[in-house]
């Protein structure tokens, strides 16, 4: 069997390798990210699909660019791997080279009538979501917001949040994430 190259490693394998290179044990890594040891193990083993927020927290804990966690694949394969990894949405980092910065921008595409795969998640900082195409429901804490094309929402990402595409077509979002 041929040896896997760095380009064919999964996101979880890349995270584990980067963590081990920095001599971070799982307990310390969990403390730095705010995620449980069990969840981080699931990510590293490919059993859990980390959403954008989790990738940001993990990349900050490792002091690496978020995009460095993603495999370098052909454009078509990259989109398929994003969809496979997140099930309900694809995303593209619009701020490469910002690993040591506090602000990241993403183009997020949600599949029709799909809810974000996690029940709800949160991470330190703020988020700004601008709807480029379609219509979404953004739940932040207990409040639900319907946001249509041309609309936006700015919120404390430390509150649990979730989103769902309300459209019958893919919805495209510009998502700006600030982490302190």
C-alpha positions in Angstrom: 0.0 0.0 0.0 1.5 3.4 -0.9 2.4 5.8 1.8 0.0 8.7 2.3 1.5 12.1 1.5 0.7 15.3 3.4 -1.6 16.3 0.5 -3.8 13.2 1.1 -4.1 13.5 4.9 -7.6 14.2 6.3 -8.3 17.3 8.3 -8.2 15.3 11.5 -4.9 13.7 10.7 -3.4 17.2 9.9 -4.7 18.5 13.3 -3.2 15.5 15.2 0.2 15.9 13.4 0.3 19.7 14.1 -0.7 19.1 17.7 2.0 16.4 18.2 4.7 18.6 16.5 3.9 21.2 19.1 4.1 18.6 21.9 0.6 19.4 23.0 -1.2 16.5 24.8 -5.0 16.2 24.3 -5.7 17.7 27.7 -3.7 20.9 27.0 -5.2 21.1 23.5 -8.7 20.8 24.9 -8.0 23.6 27.4 -6.6 25.8 24.5 -9.6 25.2 22.2 -12.4 25.0 24.7 -13.5 21.6 23.3 -13.7 18.3 25.2 -10.9 15.8 24.8 -13.5 13.3 23.4 -14.6 15.7 20.7 -11.0 16.5 19.7 -10.3 12.8 19.5 -13.3 12.3 17.2 -12.1 15.1 14.9 -8.6 13.6 14.8 -10.0 10.2 14.1 -12.3 11.5 11.3 -15.4 10.6 13.3 -16.6 14.2 13.7 -16.8 16.9 11.1 -15.5 20.2 12.5 -17.5 23.3 11.3 -15.9 26.6 10.5 -16.1 27.8 14.1 -14.3 24.7 15.4 -11.6 25.0 12.7 -11.0 28.6 13.7 -10.7 27.7 17.4 -8.4 24.8 16.6 -6.2 26.8 14.2 -5.8 29.6 16.8 -4.8 27.0 19.4 -2.2 25.6 17.0 -1.2 29.1 15.8 -1.7 28.1 12.2 -3.8 29.3 9.3 -7.2 27.7 9.1 -6.6 26.8 5.4 -3.5 24.8 6.4 -5.8 22.3 8.1 -7.5 21.6 4.8 -6.0 19.3 2.3 -4.6 20.7 -1.0 -6.9 19.0 -3.5 -8.2 19.7 -6.9 -11.0 22.3 -7.0 -13.8 19.8 -7.6 -12.4 17.4 -5.0 -12.1 20.2 -2.5 -15.8 21.2 -2.9 -16.8 17.6 -2.5 -14.7 17.1 0.6 -16.1 20.3 2.2 -19.6 19.0 1.5 -18.8 15.6 2.8 -17.1 17.0 5.9 -19.9 19.4 6.8 -22.8 17.6 5.2 -25.0 20.7 4.9 -22.6 23.4 3.8 -19.4 24.2 2.0 -17.0 27.0 2.8 -14.1 28.8 1.3 -11.6 30.9 3.3 -11.4 34.4 1.8 -8.5 35.5 4.1 -5.6 33.2 3.5 -2.5 34.1 5.4 -4.4 35.4 8.4 -3.4 32.7 10.9 -2.1 35.2 13.4 -4.9 37.7 12.9 -8.2 38.1 14.7 -10.5 38.4 11.7 -11.4 35.8 9.0 -13.9 35.9 6.1 -15.6 32.9 4.5 -17.9 32.3 1.6 -20.4 29.8 2.9 -22.8 27.8 0.7 -25.7 26.0 2.4 -27.5 23.3 0.6 -31.3 23.7 0.1 -33.5 23.2 3.1 -30.5 22.0 5.2 -29.8 22.8 8.8 -26.2 23.2 10.1 -25.1 19.7 11.2 -24.4 20.6 14.8 -27.3 21.3 17.1 -25.7 24.6 18.2 -22.1 25.8 18.7 -20.3 28.8 20.1 -16.9 30.3 20.1 -15.3 33.5 21.5 -15.7 36.6 19.5 -18.2 38.1 17.1 -19.7 37.1 13.7 -21.2 39.1 10.9 -23.3 37.2 8.3 -24.4 38.8 5.0 -26.7 36.9 2.7 -25.5 37.0 -0.9 -28.2 34.7 -2.3 -31.2 32.9 -0.7 -32.7 33.1 2.8 -31.5 31.7 6.1 -32.7 31.3 9.6 -30.0 32.2 12.2 -30.7 31.2 15.7 -28.5 33.1 18.2 -29.2 32.1 21.8 -33.0 31.9 22.1 -33.7 34.3 19.3 -34.4 33.3 15.7 -33.7 35.7 12.8 -34.8 35.3 9.2 -32.3 36.9 6.9 -32.9 37.4 3.2 -30.7 38.3 0.3 -29.0 41.6 1.0 -29.7 41.3 4.7 -27.2 40.8 7.5 -26.8 40.0 11.2 -24.0 40.8 13.6 -23.9 38.9 16.9 -21.8 37.7 19.8 -20.5 34.3 18.7 -20.0 33.4 22.4 -23.8 32.7 22.3 -24.8 29.3 20.9 -25.8 29.8 17.3 -27.0 27.8 14.4 -28.3 28.3 10.9 -30.6 26.8 8.4 -31.2 27.4 4.7 -34.9 28.2 4.2 -34.6 28.3 0.4 -35.2 25.5 -2.1 -31.9 26.5 -3.8 -28.4 26.8 -2.4 -27.9 29.9 -0.2 -24.6 31.9 -0.2 -23.3 33.8 2.8 -20.4 36.0 3.5 -19.4 35.2 7.1 -16.9 37.4 8.9 -15.6 36.0 12.2 -13.7 38.0 14.8 -11.9 36.2 17.6 -10.1 38.1 20.4 
